[in-house]
C-alpha cells in the first residue's frame, strides 16, 4: 500500500475526507476545505458504562434529509 492509498483509507476509516491536489491547486483545495468546515456538524455520544467492554462496536449515522451527505466512523472501540 502506497502513501496515497494509506491516506485515502485513513480518511475513510475515520469518517474524514481525502483531498487530492497538486501544488498549483492548493488555493482551490483550501477553499473547498474552508467551505466544508462552515457547513458541518459534529456529533458525539458516550456508551453506557455496562457496554465499555474494550471491544469494537458498529456505528451508523443516518439523516432523514434529502441532499445531505454523512461521513462518519463505521465503528468505535468501547473503552
Rosetta silent file (secondary structure, phi, psi, omega in degrees, C-alpha in Angstrom):
SEQUENCE: XXXXXXXXXXXXXXXXXXXXXXXXXXXXXXXXXXXXXXXXXXXXXXXXXXXXXXXXXXXXXXXXXXXXXXXXXXXXXXX
SCORE:     score description
SCORE:     0.000 S_00000001
   1 L     0.000  126.256  179.181    0.000    0.000    0.000 S_00000001
   2 L   -88.320  177.290 -176.777    1.497    3.344   -1.002 S_00000001
   3 H   -60.338  -38.903  178.751    1.088    6.694    0.782 S_00000001
   4 H   -60.694  -51.139 -179.785   -1.835    7.754   -1.405 S_00000001
   5 H   -62.188  -39.934  179.951   -3.795    4.569   -0.666 S_00000001
   6 H   -62.640  -46.348 -179.960   -2.961    4.792    3.035 S_00000001
   7 H   -65.820  -38.404  177.980   -4.232    8.372    3.352 S_00000001
   8 H   -64.846  -44.009  178.872   -7.392    7.538    1.415 S_00000001
   9 H   -64.964  -43.016  178.964   -8.058    4.506    3.639 S_00000001
  10 H   -60.535  -42.361  179.351   -7.332    6.502    6.819 S_00000001
  11 H   -66.169  -36.595  178.433   -9.808    9.206    5.823 S_00000001
  12 H   -66.733  -45.664 -177.868  -12.452    6.562    5.097 S_00000001
  13 H   -64.264  -38.492 -175.244  -11.964    4.749    8.422 S_00000001
  14 H   -89.345   -2.632 -179.223  -12.087    7.938   10.495 S_00000001
  15 L    81.283   16.418  179.402  -15.045    9.473    8.674 S_00000001
  16 L   -91.080 -162.832  179.827  -12.889   12.187    7.166 S_00000001
  17 L  -135.573  140.304  179.958  -12.355   13.271    3.618 S_00000001
  18 L  -102.498  125.338  176.926   -9.311   12.873    1.412 S_00000001
  19 L  -109.032  122.182  175.903   -8.357   15.777   -0.830 S_00000001
  20 L  -102.201  129.664 -178.784   -6.015   15.062   -3.685 S_00000001
  21 L  -155.515  158.531  176.466   -4.419   18.112   -5.162 S_00000001
  22 L   -95.423  156.616 -179.520   -1.457   19.453   -6.974 S_00000001
  23 H   -54.323  -38.244 -178.224    0.751   22.166   -5.538 S_00000001
  24 H   -72.893  -11.191  179.936   -0.543   24.627   -8.137 S_00000001
  25 H  -111.954   20.368 -177.974   -4.144   23.961   -6.994 S_00000001
  26 H   -61.402  -39.473 -179.591   -3.625   24.403   -3.244 S_00000001
  27 H   -60.420  -44.698  177.612   -5.738   27.568   -3.116 S_00000001
  28 H   -61.656  -43.641 -178.928   -8.710   25.725   -4.686 S_00000001
  29 H   -63.664  -45.511  179.222   -8.269   22.790   -2.301 S_00000001
  30 H   -66.981  -31.057  174.834   -8.139   25.015    0.785 S_00000001
  31 H   -64.637  -42.728  176.611  -11.213   26.904   -0.440 S_00000001
  32 H   -61.251  -43.614 -179.591  -13.097   23.584   -0.638 S_00000001
  33 H   -64.289  -45.849 -179.756  -11.959   22.648    2.865 S_00000001
  34 H   -61.828  -41.117  178.637  -12.957   26.047    4.316 S_00000001
  35 H   -63.623  -43.114  179.481  -16.396   25.844    2.675 S_00000001
  36 H   -64.514  -40.790 -179.927  -16.960   22.358    4.051 S_00000001
  37 H   -62.944  -28.303  178.648  -15.931   23.405    7.560 S_00000001
  38 L   -74.698  -14.417 -174.057  -18.573   26.143    7.507 S_00000001
  39 L  -126.826   37.778 -179.534  -21.330   23.593    6.851 S_00000001
  40 L  -125.974  160.084  177.324  -20.621   20.661    9.108 S_00000001
  41 L  -125.189  151.293  176.432  -21.847   19.361   12.425 S_00000001
  42 L  -117.718  127.949  177.584  -20.075   17.224   14.963 S_00000001
  43 L  -111.563  149.819  176.288  -21.967   14.561   16.871 S_00000001
  44 L  -146.062  159.984  176.307  -20.770   12.645   19.880 S_00000001
  45 L  -153.795  161.025  177.141  -22.071   10.061   22.284 S_00000001
  46 L  -122.252  120.082  178.452  -20.984    8.142   25.350 S_00000001
  47 L   -66.958  155.103  177.356  -21.778    4.421   25.556 S_00000001
  48 L   -57.630  149.698  177.437  -23.331    3.086   28.758 S_00000001
  49 H   -53.546  -39.688 -176.990  -20.891    2.072   31.489 S_00000001
  50 H   -66.302  -20.812 -177.409  -22.037   -1.535   31.118 S_00000001
  51 H   -97.468    4.892  178.943  -21.018   -1.549   27.447 S_00000001
  52 L   -83.653   73.446 -172.691  -17.439   -0.332   27.985 S_00000001
  53 L  -104.284    5.372  178.747  -16.047   -3.772   27.339 S_00000001
  54 L    78.748    5.701 -179.624  -12.999   -2.914   25.235 S_00000001
  55 L   -99.730  168.905  179.996  -14.481   -4.428   22.090 S_00000001
  56 E   -90.189  132.639 -179.414  -15.206   -2.883   18.696 S_00000001
  57 E  -122.244  144.517  178.324  -18.842   -1.929   18.023 S_00000001
  58 E   -69.388  149.564  179.650  -20.538   -0.986   14.760 S_00000001
  59 L  -140.164  131.336  179.071  -21.635    2.621   14.346 S_00000001
  60 L  -138.640  130.886  178.512  -24.037    4.018   11.763 S_00000001
  61 L  -112.582  127.535  179.149  -25.264    7.600   11.379 S_00000001
  62 L  -123.358  144.788  176.917  -28.413    8.256    9.327 S_00000001
  63 L  -127.795  131.314 -177.714  -30.002   11.563    8.352 S_00000001
  64 L   -92.647   40.672  178.858  -33.563   11.809    7.097 S_00000001
  65 L  -124.009  142.850  176.819  -32.990   14.792    4.819 S_00000001
  66 L   -73.640  155.391  176.037  -32.515   14.850    1.053 S_00000001
  67 L    58.185   33.621  177.310  -29.266   16.122   -0.428 S_00000001
  68 L  -118.125  133.710  179.369  -27.338   15.656    2.828 S_00000001
  69 L  -104.328  135.580  178.129  -24.018   13.868    2.950 S_00000001
  70 L  -120.951  127.577  172.064  -22.909   11.986    6.060 S_00000001
  71 L  -122.504  127.255  179.846  -19.356   10.920    6.758 S_00000001
  72 L  -154.250  167.482  173.008  -18.701    9.104    9.984 S_00000001
  73 L   -65.060  156.129  178.142  -16.729    6.313   11.518 S_00000001
  74 L  -100.777   -7.845 -179.627  -18.138    2.865   10.934 S_00000001
  75 E  -158.937  163.920  175.628  -17.089    1.518   14.317 S_00000001
  76 E  -143.297  156.069  178.554  -15.783    2.547   17.723 S_00000001
  77 E   -98.436  119.217 -177.482  -13.751    0.975   20.482 S_00000001
  78 L   -85.315  100.502  178.226  -15.668    0.874   23.782 S_00000001
  79 L  -116.101    0.000    0.000  -13.149    1.714   26.498 S_00000001
